[in-house]
């Protein structure tokens, strides 16, 4: 891999270092891609003669932001899909109109994929169905993916391609919605959705690499210099990452979550485990899905969803099977990161982590709980006792609060993404977007942590508001800790990587209400300017 760090000094700013020994400074010096000095404006001498300098003019600079759970490959691929999110299509007729227009410019027989609808924010307060789509797409298979990516709607052509009809049984870990006559409505949940998506032509390695470049540009524009790819399943995906890494073209540092069923045996045979790699591309946790989503009413809950006395969500596979897989991955030396959203799912995964440590004691395993959405105070304290790291989707409540409250009621989301309580209980919680489930914007996540007001202007348990320092820490040092990389990144200290995010203003002067709208002026990796907002320095 060829990637050469640069020399750079940033001065005359508000530098939030995330270093507890020196939390604030006015300047930082980078030499050969690593931080060599942090302090007052005199540190420019530390980088040597001829170094490039940037006058921050009072702006805030932080360590490069770290999105602790996202899907960069999917972010890039989604850029070519139809946008049917609430901001662009607020009703089923609006979605249908967008699909019709796409069908008119798409060759017959080609797939049309849309992403981002949320039935809780549609005027009709329901999912679209195949009936809504069939009349305007008789010659195209259509699949519309809900914002959570755990539910989709397929038209009749797509259902036929997937072999789904009234005789099809629900697959394990999934469900096919049906009308009163037993006919599929087009709504498919969890593993039933994969039956449809499996029919869509697969991208090539080159297309995957191009998607990662596109996604990287989006993350860098959001100030993000490190991400977690939350699910490598196939060799072609690993090849795409490695091809960019080997040419020094990987846009952001990436920690790869490896799906247990598809990759663990091969990795174990080779003796590869969590931590293998370098600061730009590293093997991360072994991953499973334990349950679904709140918006899709498939998260596994202790109590039923509102208005559905028999529905407590879905297990993706039997709990005993998951426990055995988690124990094995732990015994092989992996950090483990399990998608767990519902409180019942979180209980089972914590049981499995506790069993794994009892059978195979290992210091500082730092097992993770991806999303970790519905918890209570006792569960948070158990997470602390077990040394587990929650990876909350700090933007989820901003975008999805209506669906959360409709499906669970207000009281059950009291500790959803409870960053203040996590901090008060001594739990290290690392912020994430889960993009493309929500946009890559770190500013929205930071603003939501500080403000706790959703996209509709509705407060959501404001007791969980945190201050600026804690919000930035969740997006920097905490993310580095969640990937065992706090010794090389996550704070601006001597010897750490020269990754810096420069905001458009002094964040101390920005109200929590306005934090979601802040811009990124510069994103720096290894001392090199990787993104500069147009006109920001004129």
C-alpha positions as CSV (number, residue, x, y, z in Angstrom):
1,X,0.0,0.0,0.0
2,X,1.3,3.4,-0.9
3,X,0.0,6.2,1.3
4,X,2.3,9.0,2.4
5,X,1.5,11.2,5.4
6,X,2.0,15.0,5.1
7,X,3.2,17.8,7.3
8,X,0.6,20.4,8.4
9,X,-0.1,22.9,11.1
10,X,-3.5,24.1,12.1
11,X,-3.5,27.1,14.4
12,X,-5.7,29.9,15.9
13,X,-8.6,27.6,16.5
14,X,-10.6,25.9,19.2
15,X,-9.0,22.4,19.2
16,X,-11.0,19.8,21.2
17,X,-8.3,17.2,21.6
18,X,-10.3,14.5,23.5
19,X,-7.1,14.1,25.5
20,X,-8.0,14.2,29.2
21,X,-4.6,15.6,30.1
22,X,-5.1,18.6,27.8
23,X,-8.6,18.8,26.6
24,X,-8.3,22.1,24.7
25,X,-5.6,23.8,22.6
26,X,-5.4,26.4,19.9
27,X,-3.0,24.5,17.5
28,X,-1.9,21.0,16.3
29,X,1.1,20.1,14.3
30,X,1.3,17.0,12.1
31,X,4.5,15.6,10.6
32,X,4.6,12.7,8.2
33,X,1.0,12.0,8.9
34,X,1.2,11.8,12.7
35,X,0.5,14.4,15.4
36,X,3.8,15.7,16.8
37,X,2.6,18.6,18.9
38,X,-0.6,20.0,20.4
39,X,-0.7,23.3,22.2
40,X,-0.7,27.0,21.5
41,X,0.1,28.6,18.2
42,X,3.8,28.3,18.7
43,X,3.6,24.5,17.9
44,X,4.2,25.3,14.2
45,X,7.9,25.0,14.9
46,X,7.4,21.4,15.8
47,X,6.6,20.4,12.2
48,X,9.8,21.9,10.8
49,X,10.5,24.5,8.1
50,X,8.3,24.7,4.9
51,X,5.3,23.1,6.5
52,X,1.9,24.0,5.2
53,X,-0.2,26.0,7.7
54,X,-3.9,26.6,8.1
55,X,-5.4,29.5,10.1
56,X,-8.5,28.1,11.7
57,X,-9.8,31.6,12.4
58,X,-11.5,30.5,15.6
59,X,-13.2,27.4,14.1
60,X,-13.4,24.2,16.1
61,X,-11.2,21.3,15.2
62,X,-11.6,17.8,16.6
63,X,-10.0,14.4,16.0
64,X,-11.4,12.9,12.8
65,X,-14.9,11.7,13.5
66,X,-15.6,7.9,13.7
67,X,-18.8,6.3,12.6
68,X,-18.8,3.1,14.7
69,X,-21.5,1.3,12.7
70,X,-22.3,1.9,9.0
71,X,-22.5,0.2,5.7
72,X,-20.2,2.2,3.4
73,X,-20.5,-0.3,0.5
74,X,-24.3,0.0,0.7
75,X,-24.1,3.8,1.0
76,X,-22.3,3.9,-2.3
77,X,-24.6,1.4,-4.0
78,X,-27.7,3.2,-2.7
79,X,-26.7,6.4,-4.5
80,X,-27.9,4.9,-7.8
81,X,-31.2,3.8,-6.3
82,X,-34.5,5.7,-6.2
83,X,-34.9,8.0,-3.3
84,X,-38.3,7.5,-1.7
85,X,-37.4,8.9,1.8
86,X,-40.0,11.0,3.7
87,X,-38.4,14.3,2.5
88,X,-38.9,13.4,-1.2
89,X,-42.0,11.2,-1.1
90,X,-44.4,11.8,1.8
91,X,-47.3,9.7,0.5
92,X,-47.9,6.5,-1.3
93,X,-49.1,8.3,-4.5
94,X,-45.8,10.3,-4.4
95,X,-43.8,7.0,-4.2
96,X,-45.8,5.5,-7.0
97,X,-45.2,8.6,-9.1
98,X,-41.5,8.3,-8.6
99,X,-41.6,4.6,-9.5
100,X,-43.6,5.3,-12.6
101,X,-41.2,7.9,-13.8
102,X,-38.3,5.5,-13.2
103,X,-40.0,2.7,-15.1
104,X,-40.5,5.0,-18.1
105,X,-36.8,5.5,-18.4
106,X,-35.7,1.9,-17.5
107,X,-35.6,-1.0,-20.0
108,X,-38.3,-3.5,-19.5
109,X,-37.3,-6.4,-17.3
110,X,-34.7,-4.3,-15.4
111,X,-35.0,-4.0,-11.7
112,X,-36.1,-0.8,-10.0
113,X,-34.9,-0.4,-6.4
114,X,-36.1,2.4,-4.1
115,X,-34.9,3.1,-0.6
116,X,-35.9,5.0,2.4
117,X,-39.7,5.1,2.9
118,X,-41.0,5.1,6.5
119,X,-44.7,4.2,6.8
120,X,-44.9,6.1,10.1
121,X,-44.2,9.3,8.1
122,X,-46.4,8.6,5.1
123,X,-49.7,10.3,4.9
124,X,-51.5,7.0,4.8
125,X,-49.7,5.6,7.8
126,X,-49.2,2.2,6.1
127,X,-46.7,0.3,4.0
128,X,-47.1,0.5,0.2
129,X,-48.3,-2.8,-1.3
130,X,-47.9,-4.7,-4.6
131,X,-51.4,-3.5,-5.5
132,X,-50.1,0.1,-5.3
133,X,-47.2,-0.7,-7.7
134,X,-48.5,-3.3,-10.1
135,X,-50.5,-1.0,-12.4
136,X,-47.5,1.3,-13.1
137,X,-44.8,-1.4,-13.3
138,X,-46.1,-4.4,-15.2
139,X,-42.8,-4.9,-17.0
140,X,-40.3,-4.2,-14.2
141,X,-39.6,-6.1,-11.0
142,X,-39.8,-3.4,-8.2
143,X,-38.6,-3.6,-4.7
144,X,-38.9,-0.7,-2.2
145,X,-36.7,-0.9,0.9
146,X,-37.9,0.6,4.1
147,X,-35.5,3.0,5.8
148,X,-34.5,0.4,8.4
149,X,-33.5,-2.1,5.7
150,X,-35.4,-4.9,7.5
151,X,-38.6,-4.6,5.5
152,X,-39.3,-4.3,1.7
153,X,-42.3,-4.0,-0.6
154,X,-42.2,-6.0,-3.9
155,X,-44.5,-5.8,-6.8
156,X,-46.0,-8.9,-8.4
157,X,-43.3,-9.2,-11.0
158,X,-40.6,-9.2,-8.2
159,X,-42.6,-11.6,-6.0
160,X,-42.9,-14.0,-9.0
161,X,-39.1,-13.8,-9.6
162,X,-38.5,-14.7,-6.0
163,X,-41.0,-17.6,-6.1
164,X,-43.3,-16.1,-3.5
165,X,-47.0,-16.8,-3.8
166,X,-49.9,-17.8,-1.5
167,X,-48.3,-21.3,-1.0
168,X,-45.0,-20.0,0.2
169,X,-44.2,-20.6,3.8
170,X,-42.6,-17.9,6.0
171,X,-38.9,-18.5,6.1
172,X,-37.1,-18.9,9.5
173,X,-36.4,-15.4,10.8
174,X,-38.8,-13.7,8.4
175,X,-42.4,-13.1,7.5
176,X,-44.5,-12.6,4.4
177,X,-47.5,-10.3,5.0
178,X,-50.8,-11.6,3.6
179,X,-54.2,-10.3,3.0
180,X,-57.4,-11.8,4.3
181,X,-57.4,-14.4,1.5
182,X,-53.8,-15.5,2.2
183,X,-52.3,-13.7,-0.8
184,X,-49.0,-11.9,-0.3
185,X,-49.4,-8.2,0.0
186,X,-45.9,-7.5,-1.3
187,X,-44.6,-6.6,2.2
188,X,-41.7,-9.0,3.1
189,X,-39.8,-8.8,6.4
190,X,-36.3,-9.8,7.4
191,X,-35.2,-13.1,5.8
192,X,-38.3,-13.1,3.5
193,X,-36.9,-9.8,2.1
194,X,-33.7,-11.6,1.2
195,X,-35.7,-13.9,-1.1
196,X,-36.5,-10.9,-3.2
197,X,-33.2,-9.1,-3.0
198,X,-31.4,-12.3,-4.0
199,X,-32.9,-11.9,-7.5
200,X,-31.3,-8.5,-8.1
201,X,-28.2,-8.7,-10.3
202,X,-25.1,-8.6,-8.1
203,X,-22.5,-5.8,-8.5
204,X,-19.1,-6.6,-9.8
205,X,-15.9,-6.1,-7.7
206,X,-15.2,-3.0,-9.7
207,X,-18.7,-1.6,-9.0
208,X,-18.2,-2.4,-5.3
209,X,-14.9,-0.5,-5.3
210,X,-16.5,2.4,-7.1
211,X,-19.3,2.4,-4.5
212,X,-16.7,2.6,-1.7
213,X,-15.1,5.6,-3.3
214,X,-18.5,7.4,-3.6
215,X,-19.4,6.5,0.0
216,X,-16.0,7.6,1.2
217,X,-16.5,11.0,-0.4
218,X,-19.8,11.3,1.4
219,X,-18.3,10.4,4.8
220,X,-15.4,12.7,4.4
221,X,-17.8,15.6,3.6
222,X,-19.5,14.7,6.9
223,X,-16.1,15.0,8.7
224,X,-15.8,11.2,9.2
225,X,-12.4,9.7,8.8
226,X,-13.1,6.3,10.2
227,X,-16.0,3.9,9.7
228,X,-17.0,0.4,10.5
229,X,-18.3,-1.8,7.6
230,X,-21.0,-3.6,9.4
231,X,-21.0,-6.9,7.6
232,X,-18.6,-8.6,5.2
233,X,-20.2,-11.7,3.8
234,X,-18.5,-12.6,0.5
235,X,-15.0,-12.7,-0.8
236,X,-15.8,-10.2,-3.5
237,X,-16.6,-7.6,-0.8
238,X,-13.3,-8.2,0.9
239,X,-11.5,-8.1,-2.5
240,X,-13.0,-4.6,-3.2
241,X,-11.8,-3.3,0.1
242,X,-8.3,-4.8,-0.3
243,X,-7.9,-3.6,-3.9
244,X,-8.5,0.0,-2.8
245,X,-6.2,-0.5,0.3
246,X,-3.4,-1.9,-1.8
247,X,-3.4,1.1,-4.1
248,X,-3.7,3.7,-1.3
249,X,-7.2,4.7,-2.4
250,X,-9.3,3.6,0.5
251,X,-11.0,6.9,1.4
252,X,-11.6,6.3,5.1
253,X,-10.1,4.0,7.8
254,X,-12.3,0.9,8.0
255,X,-12.9,-1.7,10.7
256,X,-14.5,-4.8,9.0
257,X,-17.2,-6.7,10.8
258,X,-17.1,-10.3,9.6
259,X,-20.4,-12.2,9.4
260,X,-20.1,-15.4,11.4
261,X,-22.0,-17.8,9.2
262,X,-20.2,-16.8,6.0
263,X,-16.6,-16.0,7.1
264,X,-15.7,-17.4,10.6
265,X,-14.6,-20.9,9.5
266,X,-12.3,-19.5,6.8
267,X,-10.8,-16.9,9.1
268,X,-10.3,-19.5,11.9
269,X,-8.5,-21.8,9.5
270,X,-6.1,-19.1,8.6
271,X,-5.6,-18.0,12.2
272,X,-7.0,-14.5,11.5
273,X,-9.0,-12.8,14.3
274,X,-10.0,-9.3,15.4
275,X,-7.2,-6.8,15.1
276,X,-5.5,-8.2,12.0
277,X,-4.6,-5.4,9.6
278,X,-3.2,-1.9,9.8
279,X,-4.6,1.6,10.7
280,X,-6.4,1.8,7.4
281,X,-8.0,-1.6,7.1
282,X,-8.5,-4.0,10.0
283,X,-10.5,-7.1,10.8
284,X,-13.1,-6.3,13.4
285,X,-15.8,-8.2,15.2
286,X,-17.5,-11.4,14.3
287,X,-21.2,-10.5,13.7
288,X,-24.7,-12.0,13.8
289,X,-28.2,-10.6,13.6
290,X,-30.2,-11.5,16.6
291,X,-33.5,-9.7,15.7
292,X,-35.0,-7.1,13.4
293,X,-36.0,-3.4,13.7
294,X,-38.5,-1.3,15.7
295,X,-39.9,0.4,12.7
296,X,-40.6,-3.0,11.1
297,X,-42.0,-4.5,14.4
298,X,-39.5,-7.3,14.1
299,X,-37.1,-6.3,17.0
300,X,-37.4,-9.0,19.7
301,X,-39.2,-7.6,22.7
302,X,-40.0,-8.7,26.2
303,X,-43.5,-7.3,25.7
304,X,-45.7,-7.1,22.6
305,X,-45.7,-4.2,20.1
306,X,-48.5,-1.7,20.6
307,X,-51.8,-3.0,19.2
308,X,-50.5,-6.5,18.4
309,X,-50.9,-8.7,21.5
310,X,-49.2,-11.7,19.8
311,X,-46.3,-9.9,18.2
312,X,-43.1,-9.7,20.2
313,X,-40.9,-9.6,17.1
314,X,-38.6,-12.1,15.5
315,X,-35.5,-14.1,16.4
316,X,-33.2,-14.4,13.4
317,X,-32.3,-17.8,14.6
318,X,-32.9,-19.7,17.9
319,X,-31.2,-18.2,20.9
320,X,-29.4,-21.4,21.7
321,X,-27.9,-21.5,18.2
322,X,-26.8,-17.9,18.6
323,X,-25.3,-18.5,22.0
324,X,-23.2,-21.4,20.6
325,X,-21.9,-19.3,17.7
326,X,-21.0,-16.4,20.0
327,X,-19.1,-18.6,22.4
328,X,-17.2,-20.2,19.6
329,X,-16.2,-16.8,18.1
330,X,-15.1,-15.6,21.5
331,X,-13.0,-18.7,22.0
332,X,-11.3,-18.1,18.7
333,X,-10.2,-14.7,19.9
334,X,-12.7,-12.5,18.1
335,X,-14.4,-9.5,19.5
336,X,-18.1,-10.1,18.9
337,X,-20.6,-7.6,17.7
338,X,-24.3,-8.6,17.6
339,X,-27.1,-6.6,16.0
340,X,-29.6,-6.4,19.0
341,X,-32.4,-3.8,19.1
342,X,-35.2,-5.3,21.2
343,X,-34.8,-5.7,25.0
344,X,-35.4,-9.4,24.8
345,X,-32.6,-9.8,22.2
346,X,-30.2,-7.7,24.3
347,X,-30.9,-9.9,27.3
348,X,-30.0,-13.1,25.3
349,X,-26.9,-11.6,23.8
350,X,-25.7,-10.4,27.2
351,X,-26.3,-13.9,28.6
352,X,-24.2,-15.3,25.7
353,X,-21.3,-12.9,26.4
354,X,-21.4,-13.8,30.1
355,X,-21.4,-17.5,29.2
356,X,-18.5,-17.0,26.7
357,X,-16.3,-15.3,29.4
358,X,-17.2,-18.0,32.0
359,X,-16.2,-20.8,29.6
360,X,-13.2,-19.0,28.0
361,X,-12.0,-16.2,30.3
362,X,-10.3,-13.4,28.4
363,X,-9.4,-9.9,29.6
364,X,-10.8,-6.9,27.9
365,X,-12.8,-8.7,25.2
366,X,-14.8,-5.5,24.5
367,X,-17.7,-7.3,22.9
368,X,-20.2,-4.9,21.3
369,X,-23.9,-4.5,21.1
370,X,-24.8,-3.0,17.7
371,X,-27.6,-0.5,18.1
372,X,-28.5,-1.6,21.6
373,X,-31.8,0.3,21.3
374,X,-34.3,-0.7,24.0
375,X,-32.8,-1.0,27.4
376,X,-33.7,-0.1,31.0
377,X,-31.4,1.1,33.7
378,X,-30.6,-2.3,35.1
379,X,-29.6,-3.5,31.6
380,X,-27.3,-0.5,31.3
381,X,-25.7,-1.4,34.6
382,X,-25.3,-5.0,33.4
383,X,-23.7,-3.8,30.2
384,X,-21.2,-1.9,32.4
385,X,-20.5,-4.9,34.6
386,X,-19.8,-7.1,31.6
387,X,-17.6,-4.5,29.8
388,X,-19.8,-4.5,26.8
389,X,-19.7,-1.6,24.4
390,X,-23.1,-0.3,23.1
391,X,-23.1,1.1,19.5
392,X,-26.2,3.4,19.6
393,X,-27.6,4.8,16.4
394,X,-27.5,8.4,17.7
395,X,-29.5,9.7,14.7
396,X,-32.2,7.0,14.8
397,X,-34.5,8.9,17.2
398,X,-34.2,12.1,15.1
399,X,-35.4,10.3,12.0
400,X,-37.6,7.5,13.4
401,X,-39.1,8.8,16.7
402,X,-42.7,8.6,15.3
403,X,-42.4,4.9,14.4
404,X,-40.7,4.2,17.7
405,X,-43.4,5.8,19.8
406,X,-46.2,4.3,17.7
407,X,-44.8,0.8,18.0
408,X,-43.6,0.8,21.6
409,X,-45.2,3.7,23.4
410,X,-43.3,6.6,25.0
411,X,-42.3,4.9,28.2
412,X,-40.5,2.0,26.6
413,X,-38.1,4.3,24.7
414,X,-37.1,6.1,27.9
415,X,-33.5,4.8,27.6
416,X,-33.3,4.5,23.9
417,X,-29.8,5.7,22.9
418,X,-29.5,7.1,26.4
419,X,-26.1,8.8,26.0
420,X,-26.3,10.7,29.3
421,X,-27.2,7.6,31.3
422,X,-24.5,5.6,29.5
423,X,-21.9,8.2,30.5
424,X,-23.1,8.6,34.1
425,X,-23.0,4.8,34.5
426,X,-19.4,4.7,33.1
427,X,-20.4,2.9,29.9
428,X,-18.3,3.7,26.8
429,X,-20.9,4.1,24.0
430,X,-19.7,4.8,20.5
431,X,-21.9,6.9,18.1
432,X,-23.0,5.6,14.7
433,X,-25.4,6.3,11.9
434,X,-26.0,2.8,10.4
435,X,-26.0,4.6,7.0
436,X,-27.6,4.2,4.6
437,X,-30.4,3.5,7.1
438,X,-30.1,7.2,7.9
439,X,-27.8,9.8,6.2
440,X,-24.1,9.8,6.9
441,X,-24.4,13.2,8.7
442,X,-22.5,13.1,12.0
443,X,-23.8,16.6,12.7
444,X,-27.3,15.2,13.1
445,X,-26.1,12.6,15.5
446,X,-24.2,15.2,17.5
447,X,-27.1,17.5,17.5
448,X,-29.6,14.8,18.6
449,X,-27.3,13.8,21.5
450,X,-27.3,17.5,22.7
451,X,-30.8,18.5,21.8
452,X,-33.0,15.3,21.9
453,X,-35.6,16.8,19.5
454,X,-36.6,14.8,16.4
455,X,-37.2,15.8,12.8
456,X,-40.8,16.9,13.5
457,X,-39.7,19.2,16.3
458,X,-40.9,16.8,19.1
459,X,-38.7,16.4,22.2
460,X,-37.7,12.8,23.0
461,X,-36.8,12.3,26.6
462,X,-34.6,15.4,27.0
463,X,-33.3,14.0,30.3
464,X,-30.8,12.2,28.0
465,X,-29.2,15.4,26.6
466,X,-25.4,15.6,26.8
467,X,-23.0,18.5,26.5
468,X,-20.7,19.2,23.5
469,X,-17.6,17.4,24.9
470,X,-19.5,14.2,25.6
471,X,-21.2,14.3,22.1
472,X,-17.8,14.8,20.4
473,X,-16.2,12.1,22.5
474,X,-18.9,9.6,21.4
475,X,-18.0,10.3,17.8
476,X,-14.2,10.2,18.4
477,X,-12.4,8.5,21.3
478,X,-15.3,6.2,22.1
479,X,-15.4,4.9,18.5
480,X,-11.6,4.3,18.6
481,X,-12.0,2.4,21.9
482,X,-14.7,0.2,20.4
483,X,-12.2,-1.0,17.8
484,X,-9.2,-1.3,20.2
485,X,-7.6,1.6,18.4
486,X,-7.6,4.3,21.2
487,X,-3.8,4.1,21.2
488,X,-3.6,5.4,17.6
489,X,-6.6,7.6,17.0
490,X,-9.7,9.1,18.7
491,X,-7.7,12.0,20.3
492,X,-5.2,14.6,19.2
493,X,-2.1,13.5,21.0
494,X,1.6,13.1,20.2
495,X,2.1,10.0,18.0
496,X,-1.5,9.5,17.0
497,X,-2.7,9.6,13.4
498,X,-3.1,13.1,11.9
499,X,-6.8,12.9,11.3
500,X,-8.7,16.1,12.0
501,X,-12.2,17.4,11.4
502,X,-12.7,21.2,11.1
503,X,-16.2,22.6,11.6
504,X,-17.5,25.8,10.1
505,X,-17.6,27.7,13.4
506,X,-16.6,27.6,17.1
507,X,-18.9,24.9,18.3
508,X,-19.0,26.5,21.8
509,X,-21.0,29.3,20.2
510,X,-23.6,27.0,18.5
511,X,-26.8,26.2,20.3
512,X,-27.8,22.5,20.6
513,X,-30.9,23.4,18.4
514,X,-28.6,24.4,15.5
515,X,-25.9,21.8,15.9
516,X,-27.5,19.4,13.4
517,X,-27.0,22.1,10.7
518,X,-23.3,22.7,11.2
519,X,-21.1,22.3,8.2
520,X,-17.7,20.6,7.8
521,X,-15.1,22.9,6.4
522,X,-12.1,20.5,6.2
523,X,-11.5,16.8,6.7
524,X,-7.9,15.8,7.1
525,X,-6.4,12.3,7.0
526,X,-2.8,11.6,7.7
527,X,-2.1,15.3,7.5
528,X,-3.6,15.6,4.0
529,X,-6.7,17.6,3.1
530,X,-9.2,14.9,2.0
531,X,-12.2,17.2,1.8
532,X,-12.6,21.0,1.7
533,X,-15.9,22.7,1.5
534,X,-16.2,25.0,-1.5
535,X,-15.8,28.6,-0.5
536,X,-15.0,27.8,3.1
537,X,-11.6,29.5,3.1
538,X,-12.2,32.4,0.8
